[in-house]
Amino acid sequence: MRRIAHISDLHFGRHDAHKVAALLHSFDQHHLDLIVISGDTTQRARPSEFAEARHFLDRIRQPIVAVPGNHDVPLYAVHQRLLQPFAKFNRFIASAAVADSLFTDPQLAVLGLNTARRLVWKGGRVSSEQMDTMRRAFTGLPRDVWKVVVTHHPIASVSGEPIIKLAGRSKLGVRTVAELGVHLLLSGHHHQPVTGGIDSELVLNGSVLAIHAGTAVSTRTRLTVPNSYNIIELEPARAAITVMEWSEHAFRPARTHAYSFDASLGRLHPV
């Protein structure tokens, strides 16, 4: 079994220090194999915010896959935004994470893709080059290896849930992950935890789960949604996603979505 913590939208600079400490404590309690950060590590991409985020990362014991979000691109430093939009992210965050945003072991392959763009403040986009990166990462892997793609901006909505703003070229991106047998799409950006299958017409005859994370430690929560993160448990024939919500001074299990997995067909079914 592999156990992943999926955290997002930390927004250091607008964070709660008590929740940061509680999050690290929660990590220690759940015997995790990997930490995935799906963007917006900082609030305004300031050096002091990145330094606080790096202090947090340095206290994590597990390997880290991290991608930037739109808040990790300088907003007011226009020269940096245009010429070196990800310089601070690379210096403080990517240097603490796995190389090339790719984690692999015999049971798991997790690839992070950067959907943030220097000329777009809030939105994001998947590029043709990133689709080629997915092909290089996942082509030839056995069917029973769990394949995961991480982006900040979602590239798929959960079927039956309200439609959300997706990254540009998302349909092409989803078709690519379906062709490659990717099982899970992890993202953030909308600050609300939602999990489920995506439109069957987009994924042809396969199954792909979209897993959106809430905001883990930021004070920038949406509506009445509390701070949260996801714990994803992956076994040979089962996947379970538990939302860990902030309650009574700690992150506690709130609800779990479970799926059976038929590796021979690449199919996931709710249970």
ChimeraX attribute file (.defattr): number of C-alpha atoms within 10 A of each C-alpha:
attribute: neighborCount
match mode: 1-to-1
recipient: residues
	/A:1	12
	/A:2	17
	/A:3	19
	/A:4	21
	/A:5	25
	/A:6	27
	/A:7	27
	/A:8	32
	/A:9	31
	/A:10	27
	/A:11	27
	/A:12	27
	/A:13	19
	/A:14	15
	/A:15	22
	/A:16	16
	/A:17	12
	/A:18	11
	/A:19	20
	/A:20	17
	/A:21	14
	/A:22	16
	/A:23	22
	/A:24	15
	/A:25	14
	/A:26	17
	/A:27	20
	/A:28	13
	/A:29	9
	/A:30	12
	/A:31	13
	/A:32	19
	/A:33	16
	/A:34	21
	/A:35	22
	/A:36	25
	/A:37	28
	/A:38	30
	/A:39	29
	/A:40	26
	/A:41	30
	/A:42	29
	/A:43	24
	/A:44	21
	/A:45	27
	/A:46	20
	/A:47	14
	/A:48	13
	/A:49	21
	/A:50	24
	/A:51	17
	/A:52	16
	/A:53	21
	/A:54	20
	/A:55	13
	/A:56	15
	/A:57	19
	/A:58	10
	/A:59	10
	/A:60	16
	/A:61	14
	/A:62	18
	/A:63	16
	/A:64	24
	/A:65	26
	/A:66	32
	/A:67	29
	/A:68	28
	/A:69	34
	/A:70	28
	/A:71	21
	/A:72	26
	/A:73	31
	/A:74	25
	/A:75	19
	/A:76	11
	/A:77	12
	/A:78	13
	/A:79	11
	/A:80	16
	/A:81	19
	/A:82	15
	/A:83	10
	/A:84	13
	/A:85	23
	/A:86	22
	/A:87	16
	/A:88	19
	/A:89	25
	/A:90	14
	/A:91	13
	/A:92	19
	/A:93	23
	/A:94	21
	/A:95	12
	/A:96	17
	/A:97	22
	/A:98	15
	/A:99	11
	/A:100	12
	/A:101	18
	/A:102	19
	/A:103	19
	/A:104	14
	/A:105	10
	/A:106	10
	/A:107	15
	/A:108	16
	/A:109	18
	/A:110	23
	/A:111	23
	/A:112	28
	/A:113	25
	/A:114	23
	/A:115	24
	/A:116	28
	/A:117	20
	/A:118	19
	/A:119	12
	/A:120	11
	/A:121	14
	/A:122	13
	/A:123	18
	/A:124	26
	/A:125	23
	/A:126	22
	/A:127	17
	/A:128	12
	/A:129	9
	/A:130	16
	/A:131	18
	/A:132	11
	/A:133	14
	/A:134	20
	/A:135	15
	/A:136	11
	/A:137	18
	/A:138	19
	/A:139	11
	/A:140	9
	/A:141	15
	/A:142	13
	/A:143	15
	/A:144	18
	/A:145	21
	/A:146	25
	/A:147	23
	/A:148	22
	/A:149	19
	/A:150	29
	/A:151	29
	/A:152	32
	/A:153	31
	/A:154	26
	/A:155	26
	/A:156	27
	/A:157	22
	/A:158	19
	/A:159	15
	/A:160	10
	/A:161	11
	/A:162	7
	/A:163	10
	/A:164	12
	/A:165	14
	/A:166	17
	/A:167	20
	/A:168	17
	/A:169	14
	/A:170	18
	/A:171	15
	/A:172	16
	/A:173	22
	/A:174	20
	/A:175	16
	/A:176	18
	/A:177	23
	/A:178	19
	/A:179	15
	/A:180	20
	/A:181	25
	/A:182	25
	/A:183	22
	/A:184	21
	/A:185	24
	/A:186	28
	/A:187	32
	/A:188	27
	/A:189	25
	/A:190	20
	/A:191	24
	/A:192	19
	/A:193	22
	/A:194	19
	/A:195	23
	/A:196	21
	/A:197	21
	/A:198	20
	/A:199	16
	/A:200	12
	/A:201	9
	/A:202	18
	/A:203	19
	/A:204	11
	/A:205	13
	/A:206	19
	/A:207	22
	/A:208	27
	/A:209	23
	/A:210	22
	/A:211	25
	/A:212	31
	/A:213	28
	/A:214	31
	/A:215	29
	/A:216	29
	/A:217	28
	/A:218	26
	/A:219	17
	/A:220	18
	/A:221	18
	/A:222	13
	/A:223	8
	/A:224	6
	/A:225	14
	/A:226	22
	/A:227	25
	/A:228	29
	/A:229	28
	/A:230	28
	/A:231	21
	/A:232	21
	/A:233	18
	/A:234	20
	/A:235	16
	/A:236	15
	/A:237	13
	/A:238	18
	/A:239	23
	/A:240	19
	/A:241	23
	/A:242	20
	/A:243	24
	/A:244	25
	/A:245	22
	/A:246	21
	/A:247	13
	/A:248	7
	/A:249	9
	/A:250	16
	/A:251	21
	/A:252	16
	/A:253	16
	/A:254	12
	/A:255	11
	/A:256	15
	/A:257	15
	/A:258	18
	/A:259	19
	/A:260	16
	/A:261	21
	/A:262	15
	/A:263	16
	/A:264	8
	/A:265	13
	/A:266	18
	/A:267	16
	/A:268	21
	/A:269	14
	/A:270	13
	/A:271	10
